[in-house]
C-alpha cells in the first residue's frame, strides 16, 4: 500500500491493519520455514507495508499532519 492510502484511514483502521500485517508476516515466515512460500519477496513487501503503517500511526501520535500528496 502507498502511504497516502494509510493516511486516508482512521486510527482504528490503521491499528487493525497493523495487526493484520503482523499476522500475515507470521504466516509468511512460517510458510517460508516450511519451504511452501511461492514468492519470497512477499515477506519484504509486507514488512515494508507494516513499517509504513507504524510510521503513520507514530505521526498521528506526535500530531504531525501532512498535506495530501506528500510522501507518496
C-alpha positions as CSV (number, residue, x, y, z in Angstrom):
1,X,0.0,0.0,0.0
2,X,1.0,3.6,-0.6
3,X,1.4,6.0,2.3
4,X,-1.5,8.1,1.2
5,X,-3.7,5.0,1.4
6,X,-2.7,4.6,5.1
7,X,-3.2,8.3,5.8
8,X,-6.7,8.1,4.5
9,X,-7.6,5.5,7.2
10,X,-8.7,6.3,10.7
11,X,-6.6,5.4,13.7
12,X,-8.7,2.3,14.5
13,X,-8.5,1.1,10.9
14,X,-4.7,1.7,11.0
15,X,-4.4,-0.3,14.2
16,X,-6.4,-3.2,12.7
17,X,-4.3,-3.0,9.5
18,X,-1.1,-3.3,11.7
19,X,-2.5,-6.4,13.4
20,X,-3.4,-7.9,10.1
21,X,0.0,-7.2,8.6
22,X,1.7,-8.7,11.7
23,X,-0.4,-11.9,11.3
24,X,0.5,-12.0,7.6
25,X,4.2,-11.7,8.3
26,X,4.0,-14.5,10.9
27,X,2.2,-16.8,8.4
28,X,4.6,-15.9,5.6
29,X,7.6,-16.6,7.8
30,X,6.1,-19.9,8.9
31,X,5.4,-20.9,5.3
32,X,9.0,-19.9,4.4
33,X,10.4,-22.1,7.1
34,X,8.3,-25.0,5.8
35,X,9.5,-24.1,2.2
36,X,6.0,-23.7,1.0
37,X,6.3,-20.0,0.1
38,X,5.8,-19.3,-3.6
39,X,7.0,-15.7,-3.6
40,X,9.8,-14.9,-1.1
41,X,9.8,-11.2,-2.0
42,X,6.3,-11.1,-0.5
43,X,7.8,-11.1,3.1
44,X,9.8,-8.0,2.3
45,X,6.8,-6.2,0.8
46,X,4.6,-6.9,3.8
47,X,7.4,-5.8,6.2
48,X,7.6,-2.5,4.4
49,X,3.8,-2.0,4.5
50,X,3.9,-2.7,8.2
51,X,6.7,-0.1,8.7
52,X,4.7,2.4,6.7
53,X,1.6,1.8,8.8
54,X,3.5,2.1,12.0
55,X,5.1,5.3,10.8
56,X,1.8,6.8,10.0
57,X,0.5,5.8,13.5
58,X,3.5,7.4,15.0
59,X,2.8,10.6,13.0
60,X,-0.7,10.6,14.4
61,X,0.5,10.2,17.9
62,X,3.0,13.0,17.5
63,X,0.4,15.3,16.0
64,X,2.2,15.6,12.7
65,X,0.0,16.4,9.8
66,X,1.0,16.0,6.2
67,X,-0.6,17.5,3.1
68,X,-2.4,15.2,0.7
69,X,0.1,14.0,-1.9
70,X,3.1,14.5,0.3
71,X,5.4,11.4,0.7
72,X,3.5,9.4,-2.0
